[in-house]
Amino acid sequence: VQLQASGGGLVQAGGSLRLSCTESGRQYSTEAAAWFRQATGKEREFVAAISWTGGLTYYGDFVKGRFTISRDNSRHTVYLQMNNLKPEDTAVYYCAAPERTYYNGNGHLSTNYDYWGRGTEVTVSS
C-alpha cells in the first residue's frame, strides 16, 4: 500500500491550501484515513480522520472549524481543505491509513494506522 500526499506549499497567514492523499496498492480498500502533522522539534499530532463512507469525521482540537477532511473513493483520494491558516500550522503533513479499520463499542473510529505517506510540507508565513 502506498500513500502519496501532495498540495503543500508556502502560503500567507489567513490563506488556504488543499492537501490530497491518493492510495494505491489495494484494489478493494474500504478503510478509514487520517492526516497527521509534525512540526520541527515537536511530536507528531493528529489533525483529522475520516471513515470509509465519510459519515464519520474527527478533528484535532486545534482545528476549530478551519479544516475539512473529505474523500472521493472513486479516486482513492482523501483531501484536507485548510482555511484561515496560521503560522503555527507550519509542519509536514502526513496521510495515513490502517490495514483494517476498527470501531469502538460506540461506533467511533478506534484504529491504528499502518501505512504512512511521505508527507507534504506546509509553510505559513506571518
HELIX and SHEET records of a PDB file:
HELIX    1   1 ASN A   73  ARG A   75  5                                   3    
HELIX    2   2 PRO A   87  ASP A   89  5                                   3    
SHEET    1   A 4 GLN A   2  SER A   6  0                                        
SHEET    2   A 4 LEU A  17  SER A  24 -1                                        
SHEET    3   A 4 THR A  77  MET A  82 -1                                        
SHEET    4   A 4 PHE A  67  ASP A  72 -1                                        
SHEET    1   B 6 GLY A   9  GLN A  12  0                                        
SHEET    2   B 6 THR A 120  SER A 125  1                                        
SHEET    3   B 6 ALA A  91  ALA A  97 -1                                        
SHEET    4   B 6 ALA A  33  GLN A  38 -1                                        
SHEET    5   B 6 GLU A  45  ILE A  50 -1                                        
SHEET    6   B 6 THR A  57  TYR A  59 -1                                        
SHEET    1   C 4 GLY A   9  GLN A  12  0                                        
SHEET    2   C 4 THR A 120  SER A 125  1                                        
SHEET    3   C 4 ALA A  91  ALA A  97 -1                                        
SHEET    4   C 4 TYR A 115  TRP A 116 -1                                        
END                                                                             
